[in-house]
Amino acid sequence: MNTPSQAQVRRAIAEAQTIVVKVGSSSLTEPSGHLDPQRLNALVAAIARVRLMGGRVVLVSSGAIAAGFGTLGFDKRPTDVADQQACAAVGQGLLMAQYEAAFARYGLRVGQILITVSDTIAPQQYRNVRRTLDRLLDLGAVPIINENDSLASNDRLSALIANIVVADALVLLTDVDALYTAPPSEPGSKRISYVPNVEDALAKVQVGGTGSNVGTGGMVTKMEAARVAAVSGIPAVLTCASNAGPAMMGDPVGTAFAPINDRGSSRRLWIGFASHPQGTLVADSGAAKAVRGGAASLLAAGVVEVKGDFAAGDAVWVDDEQGNHLAKGLVGFDSEEIPQMLGRNTAQLKRFLGEEYAHQLVHRDNLVLV
């Protein structure tokens, strides 16, 4: 695809019908680390404006630990895992109560969803999450998602959610106003307003870890989220929470990331980014060349080896004979069925094994190059 201009990317974000907004703990808290109602209310006001204009918004929010540690008597965010989980258990309810009250001022309902990245990996859970989110959005609610893991960053999850709901834009809110050529505190660091190719930028931009004592994600995870979005054909913008409204309106704030691929189907995007391969099919040179071409299914005649234990419908790697990953795909047969099929063409499969085996191991519609 042709690389869009910054103005085109900003306009696409402004015109987005479905937006995923990710906000980190540091954007919702006071310097002491406690939840700041004013910051939360300001974010809700920006989201409500988009929602009341007809947009569909999914909010991926951190902040449960930050909301809970003060209530449990901690002076600052604890570092012990058990303490963090206890704070998250208390804080999640407090955080949602704040969101519910804030959105109610605009006549909007919210729906809480606690999920993990694994819920976006397993096919059945993925379908359940997608159906739930789609229905909440159709009913006019604002889904609020938090990763059900106190040690995880929500950044990658937000990009996967953007794929699931077929979002038109991803907005990443953090405690800095944009991406810089180096950590902003360093001399000579310059703000980057536009990234036409985030994969190139990942190799060139020096990014540090989290700059907050209340967050779990740093700029690296936000860049990775922007990369997943860009490769998925979704424009993204990274900025501070106080710029949330202008960012969603397409104003020149923060850093805009251009999509670097055309938008694929949510199913293919899920195969490429979220599915977790359970095994491997090794393709011979001819089949590997066909797979690389991007328009061919993987046939039993071109597979020389099967590795792993998997069931029909699971994700698998497709490797060449040198061990290089060529693609991910959803396999059509159980691993125990495939050895008897290897090397046989469709006519031979039908003759010796029966009609039910005369099919592709991985159909091209379920095959995504990596």
GUKOLTI-674499 format. One line per 2 residues: number of its first residue (from 1); their letters; for each residue x, y, z of C-alpha. Coordinates in steps of 0.1 Angstrom, whole numbers, plus 5000, padded with zeros to 4 digits. Each point is the difference from the previous one (the first is absolute). Example, Ala and Ser with C-alpha at 12.3 -4.5 7.8 and 13.67 -1.06 7.14 Angstrom:
1	as	5123:4955:5078 | 5014:5034:4993;
END
This chain:
1	mn	5000:5000:5000 | 5011:5036:4995;
3	tp	5012:5017:5032 | 4974:5026:5010;
5	sq	5010:5035:5010 | 4997:5012:5036;
7	aq	4969:5020:4991 | 4984:4969:4986;
9	vr	5007:4980:5031 | 4987:5027:5023;
11	ra	4969:5003:4979 | 4994:4962:5001;
13	ia	5002:5001:5038 | 4975:5029:5001;
15	ea	4976:4981:4978 | 5004:4967:5018;
17	qt	4967:4983:5009 | 5015:4976:5025;
19	iv	5029:5011:5022 | 5020:4981:5026;
21	vk	5015:5022:5027 | 5027:4987:5023;
23	vg	5008:5020:5032 | 5028:4991:5024;
25	ss	5000:5003:5038 | 5023:5030:5000;
27	sl	4975:5019:4979 | 4973:4995:5026;
29	te	5019:5007:5032 | 5014:5028:5021;
31	ps	5037:5003:5005 | 4996:4980:5032;
33	gh	4987:4971:4979 | 4964:5002:5013;
35	ld	4971:5001:4975 | 4992:5035:4990;
37	pq	4963:5006:4994 | 5006:5031:4980;
39	rl	5022:4983:4975 | 4975:4971:4997;
41	na	4971:5024:4995 | 5019:5020:4973;
43	lv	5007:4967:4981 | 4964:4990:5003;
45	aa	4988:5034:4987 | 5022:4995:4968;
47	ia	4987:4965:4994 | 4964:5010:5007;
49	rv	5002:5028:4974 | 5011:4974:4973;
51	rl	4973:4976:5012 | 4972:5026:4999;
53	mg	5011:5010:4965 | 4992:4964:4989;
55	gr	5035:4984:5004 | 5005:4966:5016;
57	vv	5028:5000:5027 | 5016:4972:5018;
59	lv	5021:5010:5030 | 5030:4978:5011;
61	ss	5008:5014:5034 | 5027:4993:5025;
63	ga	4998:5014:5035 | 4986:4973:5022;
65	ia	5031:4997:5022 | 5004:5038:5001;
67	ag	4964:5003:5012 | 5003:4974:5027;
69	fg	5034:5003:5017 | 4991:5032:5020;
71	tl	4968:4984:5012 | 5019:4970:5013;
73	gf	5025:5023:5019 | 5030:5000:4977;
75	dk	5018:5032:4996 | 5011:4992:4965;
77	rp	4994:4973:4974 | 5012:4967:5015;
79	td	5026:4978:4982 | 4990:4967:5015;
81	va	4978:4980:4976 | 4975:4989:5027;
83	dq	4997:5036:5012 | 4994:5012:4964;
85	qa	4973:4974:4995 | 4983:5009:5032;
87	ca	5001:5037:4990 | 4987:4992:4965;
89	av	4971:4979:5016 | 4990:5030:5021;
91	gq	5008:5027:4974 | 4982:4985:4971;
93	gl	4966:5006:5016 | 5010:5035:5011;
95	lm	5012:5008:4965 | 4969:4987:4983;
97	aq	4978:5020:5025 | 5018:5031:4990;
99	ye	4996:4993:4963 | 4963:4991:5004;
101	aa	4992:5032:5018 | 5020:5021:4975;
103	fa	4984:4986:4969 | 4965:5001:5016;
105	ry	5003:5038:5000 | 4998:4998:4962;
107	gl	4972:4974:5001 | 5024:4972:4989;
109	rv	5003:4965:5014 | 5032:4980:5004;
111	gq	5007:4963:4999 | 5030:4985:5018;
113	il	5020:4972:4984 | 5030:4984:5017;
115	it	5020:4979:4975 | 5036:4988:4994;
117	vs	5019:4998:4968 | 4994:4962:5001;
119	dt	4963:5008:4996 | 5008:5015:4966;
121	ia	5021:4970:4991 | 4977:4970:5005;
123	pq	4974:4999:4971 | 4969:4995:5022;
125	qy	5010:5028:5024 | 5008:5023:4971;
127	rn	4966:4995:4985 | 4983:5005:5034;
129	vr	5020:5033:5006 | 4991:5012:4965;
131	rt	4963:4993:5004 | 4998:5016:5034;
133	ld	5018:5032:4989 | 4980:5003:4968;
135	rl	4968:4996:5019 | 5010:5026:5026;
137	ld	5009:5025:4973 | 4967:4993:4981;
139	lg	4981:5007:5033 | 5018:5034:5003;
141	av	5021:4990:5030 | 5037:5008:5005;
143	pi	5019:4968:5006 | 5028:5005:5026;
145	in	5027:4973:4998 | 5027:4992:5024;
147	en	5025:4972:4997 | 4993:4975:5028;
149	ds	5037:4999:5009 | 5015:5024:5025;
151	la	5035:4998:4984 | 4990:5004:4964;
153	sn	5000:5031:4978 | 4968:5008:4982;
155	dr	5018:5014:4969 | 5002:4969:4979;
157	ls	4965:4989:5012 | 4986:5033:4986;
159	al	5013:4993:4965 | 4986:4965:5001;
161	ia	4966:5014:5011 | 5002:5025:4972;
163	ni	5002:4970:4976 | 4972:4982:5017;
165	vv	4975:5029:4997 | 5013:5010:4966;
167	ad	5009:5034:5013 | 5007:5029:4977;
169	al	5026:5016:5023 | 5020:4993:5031;
171	vl	5008:5028:5025 | 5028:4992:5025;
173	lt	5001:5024:5030 | 5030:5002:5022;
175	dv	5019:5025:5023 | 5019:5016:4972;
177	da	4985:5022:4972 | 5017:4981:4971;
179	ly	5027:4977:4988 | 5035:5016:5001;
181	ta	5033:4991:4983 | 5013:4992:5035;
183	pp	4986:5002:5035 | 4986:5036:5003;
185	se	5023:5008:5029 | 5031:4995:4979;
187	pg	5016:5030:4983 | 4993:5002:4963;
189	sk	4969:4978:5002 | 4975:5010:4973;
191	ri	4963:4994:4998 | 4988:4978:4971;
193	sy	4966:5011:4987 | 4996:4973:4973;
195	vp	5013:4965:4995 | 4993:4987:4964;
197	nv	5015:4965:5008 | 5001:4989:5036;
199	ed	5021:4970:4992 | 5028:5022:4988;
201	al	4995:5023:5030 | 5004:4972:5025;
203	ak	5035:4994:4987 | 5009:5037:5001;
205	vq	4984:5016:5030 | 5015:4997:5034;
207	vg	4973:4993:5026 | 5003:4995:5037;
209	gt	4980:4980:5025 | 4970:5012:5019;
211	gs	5004:5035:5014 | 4974:4995:5027;
213	nv	5000:4983:5034 | 4964:4989:4995;
215	gt	5000:4986:4965 | 5011:4967:4986;
217	gg	5006:5009:4963 | 5026:5021:4984;
219	mv	5005:5016:4966 | 5012:4967:4986;
221	tk	4967:4983:5006 | 4981:5030:4985;
223	me	5022:4999:4969 | 4992:4963:4997;
225	aa	4963:5007:5003 | 5003:5026:4973;
227	rv	5019:4975:4978 | 4972:4974:5004;
229	aa	4975:5026:4991 | 5020:5013:4970;
231	vs	5006:4965:4986 | 4962:4994:5004;
233	gi	4992:5031:4980 | 4988:5020:5030;
235	pa	5013:5036:5005 | 5011:5009:5035;
237	vl	5009:5030:5020 | 5021:5002:5032;
239	tc	4997:5029:5024 | 4993:5010:5036;
241	as	4966:4996:5015 | 4993:5037:5001;
243	na	5001:4999:4962 | 4975:4972:4997;
245	gp	4973:5022:4985 | 5021:5018:4974;
247	am	5017:4966:4991 | 4966:4984:4992;
249	mg	4990:5031:4981 | 5030:4997:4977;
251	dp	5018:5031:5013 | 5038:5001:4996;
253	vg	5009:4988:5035 | 5022:4972:5011;
255	ta	5015:4976:4975 | 4979:4985:4971;
257	fa	5009:4966:4986 | 4990:4991:4965;
259	pi	4987:4966:4991 | 5025:4981:4979;
261	nd	4977:4973:4987 | 4965:5000:4986;
263	rg	4974:4989:5025 | 4994:4962:5001;
265	ss	4971:4981:5014 | 4999:4998:5038;
267	rr	5003:4962:4997 | 5033:5002:4981;
269	lw	5013:5027:5023 | 4992:4978:5030;
271	ig	5019:4971:4983 | 5030:5022:4994;
273	fa	5002:5018:5034 | 4981:4982:5027;
275	sh	4998:4963:4992 | 5026:4978:5018;
277	pq	5014:4972:4978 | 4996:4965:5015;
279	gt	5022:4983:4975 | 5019:5002:4967;
281	lv	4995:4988:4964 | 5033:4998:4980;
283	ad	4996:5008:4963 | 5023:4988:4972;
285	sg	5017:5025:4978 | 4971:5002:4975;
287	aa	4973:5004:5026 | 5021:5026:5018;
289	ka	5003:5020:4968 | 4962:4998:4995;
291	vr	4993:5011:5035 | 5024:5029:4997;
293	gg	4980:5011:4970 | 4971:5007:5023;
295	aa	4972:4985:4979 | 5004:4962:5004;
297	sl	4985:4976:5025 | 5023:4975:5017;
299	la	4994:4965:4986 | 5010:4967:5016;
301	ag	5021:4992:4968 | 5024:5029:5009;
303	vv	5005:4992:5037 | 5029:4978:5011;
305	ev	4996:5000:5038 | 4975:5008:5028;
307	kg	5011:5011:5035 | 4980:5004:5032;
309	df	4966:4989:5013 | 4970:5020:4987;
311	aa	4964:4997:4990 | 4982:5011:4969;
313	gd	4994:5038:5002 | 5031:5007:5020;
315	av	5027:5024:4988 | 5032:4986:4987;
317	wv	5033:5013:4986 | 5008:4992:4964;
319	dd	5038:4997:4997 | 5024:4993:4972;
321	eq	5025:4972:5002 | 5026:5023:5015;
323	gn	4978:5008:5030 | 4989:5035:4989;
325	hl	4965:5011:5009 | 4981:5008:4968;
327	ak	4964:5003:5012 | 4975:4993:5027;
329	gl	4968:4982:4991 | 4970:4982:5014;
331	vg	5005:4963:4992 | 4971:4979:4987;
333	fd	5010:4966:5016 | 5011:4986:5034;
335	se	5038:4995:5002 | 4995:4962:5003;
337	ei	4982:4999:4967 | 5026:5018:4979;
339	pq	5030:4976:4998 | 4980:4976:4978;
341	ml	4991:5029:4977 | 5035:5013:4994;
343	gr	5012:5000:4964 | 4967:4990:4985;
345	nt	4981:5021:4975 | 4962:5006:5002;
347	aq	4991:4970:4977 | 5022:4976:5021;
349	lk	4985:5014:5033 | 4965:4993:4987;
351	rf	5009:4966:4987 | 5019:4986:5029;
353	lg	4986:5019:5030 | 4966:5012:4990;
355	ee	4982:5031:4988 | 5003:5017:5035;
357	ya	5038:5001:4996 | 5000:5015:4965;
359	hq	5004:5036:5012 | 5028:5025:5007;
361	lv	5019:4997:5032 | 4998:5038:5003;
363	hr	4977:5019:4977 | 5014:5033:4986;
365	dn	4972:5020:5017 | 5014:4987:5034;
367	lv	5036:5006:4991 | 5019:5032:5010;
369	lv	5036:5007:4990 | 5024:5011:5028;
END
